[in-house]
Amino acid sequence: QAQLKESGGGSVEAGGSLMLSCTDPQYILDGFTMAWFRQAPGPGREPEGVAYIDSEGRPNYVDSVKGRFTISQDGDKDTVYLQMNNLKPDDTAMYYCAADSFGLSGGGSWSKEDYNMWGQGTQVVVTS
């Protein structure tokens, strides 16, 4: 059952920008390791980690989005953002927000199994 709620997806041309948001209607996301994953369309595609904020508050990015995506969290710790600039067709995917409230990720991880809270996803389509 999805617990987090993502928004901000849509369809843009290559080179465009989108900002995704993630909230939890029940909890403030303070103290949780927060991450964004994405799953590209096609059979056998597994979700891949895109970015996370580690326990020290530092952002981490997969190589393919470095310099283009920015993960951040607002001061009240109730919303996590993913600013996506210079989007490419390869960025087309369902984007999921994830939270680790149990500390399984050890402060930050690319493994989806380490995150126990998920949203239903928001679709991003980038056209060439």
Beta strands, then each sheet from edge to edge (+ up, - down):
strand 1: 5-7
strand 2: 10-13
strand 3: 18-23
strand 4: 33-39
strand 5: 48-53
strand 6: 59-61
strand 7: 69-73
strand 8: 79-84
strand 9: 93-100
strand 10: 117-118
strand 11: 122-127
sheet 1: 1+ 3- 8+ 7-
sheet 2: 2+ 11+ 9- 4+ 5- 6+
sheet 3: 2+ 11+ 9- 10+
end
